[in-house]
C-alpha cells in the first residue's frame, strides 16, 4: 500500500472511486472534478497493486487553518488504516493548524473522533443550493 500525492494520471481513477463510494453527486462531471483537484492544496491517494483505493482532499493555508473536504476508501480496504494514513498525509503534523470538517453520518463522526476531532459549537455554514 502506498499513500502519495495525487498525480494528473490518477484523476479519473480517483473520480471513479469517489463516484462508487457516495460522492457521485459531487464528481459526476470529469472536467469540474479535475478543476476541483487542481484548486486544492492537498490531495492524496492510497494505491494498492496499481489501483486507487483511497482518496483525501483538503484546503489549507499551511499556517493556521485547514478544511478536510473529501475522504473515501474502497469498501475492500476499509478498517485497515487506509483512511487514517490518508488523513495523516494531507494534514501533516503541524500542531498550530486547526482542522475542520463536516461529518454527516455517525460512522464518520466515530472515525474522525479517533483522529482527535471533536464536535464544535462554533462552526457555521452556508450550504450550496
Helices and strands as residue ranges (DSSP letters): E 2-5, G 8-10, H 11-18, I 19-23, H 24-27, H 30-38, E 42-48, E 51-60, E 65-73, G 75-77, H 82-91, E 98-101, H 106-114
